[in-house]
Amino acid sequence: MSASPLLFEGVRLTLAREGSSAIVSLFNPPHGYFDAQSERELLQALDLIDGEDGLRTVILTGREPGVFVRHYDVGVLERIGRTMQERGLAFSPEAPPPESGFHRCAARLEAGSWITIAAIGGWCMGGGMELALACKLRYAQAGDYLLGLPEVQLGIIPGGGGTQKLGRAVGHTRALEMLLLGTCVGPNEAARIGLVHAVVPDALAHARAVARTLDGRSPEALRHIVSLHAMAGQADAAAGMAAERGAFSQLVVRPFALEAMADFNGGRRSFPEADQ
């Protein structure tokens, strides 16, 4: 395939257009973490996508081999927790903080007028998994890597929508166990439990093929399907997201979480391997 015209090139992502598809390629070598700069650039890319005529699909993928988004930068989370602790900031599920840039990214991926497809070519945990869960379709490339939400292992919880969205993918009973244990799974198990729609040889190539198929469908019919499908699972999504933000902000200042994150950032702790 010939090179696609770049609409945006930043230090954390590129945005290109291929016909009626936009391709957002995330990167942050060497680890593939998501951070505040990633948030700013993804929001900028989504602004540009909103201004493009005739777009039907947005494909979110990772540019580095073997990585979608490994997870949110735990070093950043530790600094946030320590700053909140020093300033005496207190939040709870009943008194949550305002939405962050990450929340706005995920919300726009989920609510956009285009169909979002996550082409997962590798490691996809924590914030990376939450970005993928914000997409309407998810395809995982065959390989030796993990997907999931391991935050509880650091004394915190998923703070970008994971507690609210995982159950929609895998069912509430299974989601509860995965969240409590911080379970991460390989791509084959992810497909078996519904975390992704399929395991494929090349996630980006498959996402492009799905986008071409959707091009042949009625745009109006697709919009109605997406809208009605979202309505079927709604209770009070905004309240749930707000409670999650509050709980995350309450936990991130606790000594257990700060010590665990410091150990992780100092190389003394890692997310354990999980069943593939």
C-alpha positions in Angstrom: 0.0 0.0 0.0 1.3 3.4 -0.9 2.2 5.9 1.9 -0.8 7.7 3.3 -0.9 11.5 3.6 -0.1 12.6 7.1 -2.6 14.9 8.7 -0.5 15.3 11.9 2.9 14.1 13.1 3.7 14.6 16.8 6.2 13.1 19.3 3.6 10.5 20.5 1.5 9.7 17.4 0.9 10.2 13.8 -2.4 10.7 12.0 -2.9 9.6 8.4 -5.9 9.4 6.1 -6.6 6.3 3.9 -9.7 6.9 1.9 -12.6 7.1 4.4 -10.4 5.9 7.3 -8.2 7.8 9.7 -5.2 5.9 11.1 -3.9 7.0 14.5 -0.5 5.4 15.3 0.6 5.7 18.9 4.2 5.4 20.0 6.5 6.3 22.9 9.7 4.2 22.8 11.2 2.4 24.4 8.4 1.3 26.7 5.2 2.4 24.8 3.7 4.2 27.8 0.8 6.7 27.5 1.3 10.0 29.2 0.1 13.6 29.3 1.8 14.4 26.0 0.0 11.4 24.5 -3.3 12.8 25.8 -2.7 16.3 24.3 -1.7 14.9 20.9 -4.6 12.4 20.7 -7.1 15.2 21.5 -5.4 17.3 18.8 -5.7 14.4 16.4 -9.4 13.9 17.2 -10.0 17.6 16.6 -8.5 17.2 13.1 -10.5 14.0 12.5 -13.7 15.9 13.4 -12.8 18.4 10.7 -12.3 15.8 8.0 -15.2 15.2 5.6 -16.2 11.7 4.6 -14.5 9.8 7.3 -16.3 6.5 8.3 -13.8 4.8 10.5 -10.9 5.6 12.9 -8.3 2.9 13.4 -6.2 3.2 16.6 -3.0 1.2 16.6 0.6 1.2 17.9 3.5 2.1 15.7 6.2 0.1 17.6 6.3 -3.6 16.9 4.8 -5.7 19.7 3.1 -2.7 21.5 -0.3 -1.1 21.3 0.0 1.0 24.5 1.8 -0.9 27.2 0.0 1.0 30.0 -0.2 4.5 31.4 3.1 5.8 32.7 3.2 4.7 36.3 5.9 7.3 37.1 3.4 10.0 36.2 0.7 8.3 38.3 3.1 8.2 41.3 4.0 11.9 40.9 0.3 12.7 40.7 -0.4 10.8 43.9 2.5 12.4 45.8 1.5 15.9 44.7 -2.1 15.3 45.8 -0.9 14.0 49.1 1.4 17.0 49.7 -1.4 19.4 48.8 -3.9 17.7 51.0 -6.3 17.1 48.1 -9.0 14.6 49.0 -11.4 12.9 46.6 -13.8 10.0 46.8 -16.4 8.3 44.7 -18.9 10.7 46.3 -16.7 13.7 45.5 -14.7 12.9 42.3 -12.1 15.1 40.6 -12.9 16.6 37.2 -12.2 14.6 34.0 -8.6 14.4 32.9 -7.2 14.6 29.4 -7.2 10.8 29.3 -10.9 10.7 30.2 -11.7 13.2 27.4 -9.7 11.0 24.9 -11.6 7.9 25.8 -14.9 9.6 25.8 -14.4 11.1 22.3 -13.2 7.7 21.0 -16.4 6.2 22.3 -18.8 8.9 21.3 -17.4 9.9 17.9 -19.6 9.7 14.8 -17.1 7.3 13.2 -16.6 3.6 14.0 -13.5 3.2 16.1 -11.4 0.1 15.6 -8.5 -0.9 17.9 -5.8 -2.8 16.0 -3.9 -4.3 18.9 -0.5 -5.5 17.8 1.0 -6.1 21.2 1.1 -5.2 24.9 -2.1 -3.6 25.9 -2.6 -3.1 29.7 -4.0 -0.5 32.0 -4.6 2.8 30.2 -3.9 1.0 26.9 -6.7 -1.5 27.6 -9.0 1.4 28.5 -8.3 3.1 25.2 -9.1 -0.2 23.4 -12.3 -0.7 25.4 -13.4 2.8 24.2 -13.2 1.6 20.6 -16.2 -0.1 19.1 -14.3 -3.0 17.6 -11.0 -4.6 18.8 -8.8 -7.0 17.0 -5.7 -8.6 18.5 -2.6 -9.8 16.6 -1.4 -13.3 17.4 1.7 -13.1 19.6 3.2 -13.4 23.0 1.9 -10.5 25.0 -0.8 -9.6 27.6 -4.0 -7.6 27.7 -5.8 -6.5 30.8 -6.2 -4.2 33.8 -3.6 -5.0 36.4 -3.9 -1.8 38.4 -5.0 -3.5 41.7 -1.5 -5.0 41.9 -0.3 -1.4 42.6 -2.9 -0.7 45.2 -5.0 1.4 42.8 -7.8 0.7 40.3 -8.4 1.4 36.6 -9.0 5.1 36.5 -9.9 5.7 32.9 -13.1 3.8 32.5 -11.9 0.2 33.0 -14.2 -0.7 35.9 -17.2 0.6 33.8 -16.3 -0.9 30.4 -14.7 -4.3 31.1 -18.0 -5.9 32.0 -19.6 -4.8 28.8 -16.9 -6.8 26.9 -16.5 -9.9 29.0 -19.6 -10.0 31.2 -19.9 -8.5 34.7 -19.1 -11.7 36.6 -15.9 -12.4 34.8 -15.0 -8.7 34.8 -15.3 -8.6 38.6 -12.8 -11.4 39.0 -10.4 -9.9 36.5 -10.5 -6.5 38.3 -10.1 -8.0 41.8 -7.1 -10.2 40.8 -5.6 -7.8 38.2 -5.7 -10.6 35.7 -4.1 -10.1 32.3 -4.5 -12.6 29.5 -2.9 -13.4 26.1 -4.6 -12.7 22.8 -6.2 -16.1 22.4 -7.8 -16.0 25.8 -8.8 -12.4 25.2 -10.8 -13.5 22.2 -12.3 -16.5 24.0 -13.7 -14.3 26.8 -14.8 -11.5 24.5 -12.2 -8.9 25.5 -11.3 -8.7 21.8 -13.4 -9.7 18.8 -10.8 -11.9 17.1 -7.2 -12.9 17.0 -5.7 -12.3 13.5 -2.3 -12.6 11.9 -2.0 -8.8 11.3 -4.2 -6.6 13.4 -3.7 -3.4 11.3 -4.3 -5.2 8.0 -7.5 -6.8 9.4 -8.7 -3.4 10.7 -8.2 -1.9 7.3 -10.2 -4.8 5.7 -13.0 -4.3 8.2 -13.0 -0.6 7.4 -13.4 -1.4 3.7 -16.3 -3.7 4.5 -18.0 -1.0 6.5 -17.6 1.4 3.6 -20.1 -0.8 1.7 -22.7 -0.4 4.5 -25.3 2.3 4.8 -23.8 5.1 7.0 -27.2 5.8 8.4 -27.8 2.2 9.3 -24.4 2.0 11.0 -25.1 5.1 13.0 -28.4 3.7 14.3 -26.8 0.3 15.1 -24.1 2.0 17.2 -26.6 4.3 19.0 -29.1 1.6 19.8 -26.3 -0.8 20.9 -25.0 1.9 23.3 -28.5 2.5 24.7 -29.0 -1.2 25.4 -26.1 -1.2 28.0 -26.7 2.1 29.7 -27.7 2.6 33.3 -26.0 5.7 34.5 -22.7 5.7 32.8 -21.7 9.3 33.8 -22.3 8.5 37.5 -20.2 5.3 37.2 -17.3 7.1 35.6 -17.4 9.9 38.2 -17.4 7.4 41.0 -14.4 5.6 39.4 -12.4 8.8 39.1 -13.1 9.5 42.8 -12.1 6.1 44.0 -8.9 6.2 41.9 -7.9 9.6 43.3 -8.7 8.4 46.8 -6.4 5.4 46.4 -3.5 7.0 44.5 -2.4 9.0 47.6 -2.5 6.0 50.0 0.9 4.8 51.3 0.4 1.3 50.0 -0.2 2.6 46.4 2.7 5.2 46.6 5.1 2.5 47.9 4.0 0.0 45.2 4.3 2.5 42.4 7.7 3.6 43.7 8.8 -0.1 43.7 7.5 -0.5 40.1 9.2 2.6 38.9 12.4 1.6 40.7 12.4 -1.9 39.0 11.7 -3.7 42.3 8.2 -4.7 41.3 6.6 -5.7 38.0 3.2 -6.9 36.7 3.4 -10.7 37.0 2.9 -13.0 34.0 -0.6 -14.4 33.5 -2.1 -17.4 31.9 -1.8 -17.1 28.1 
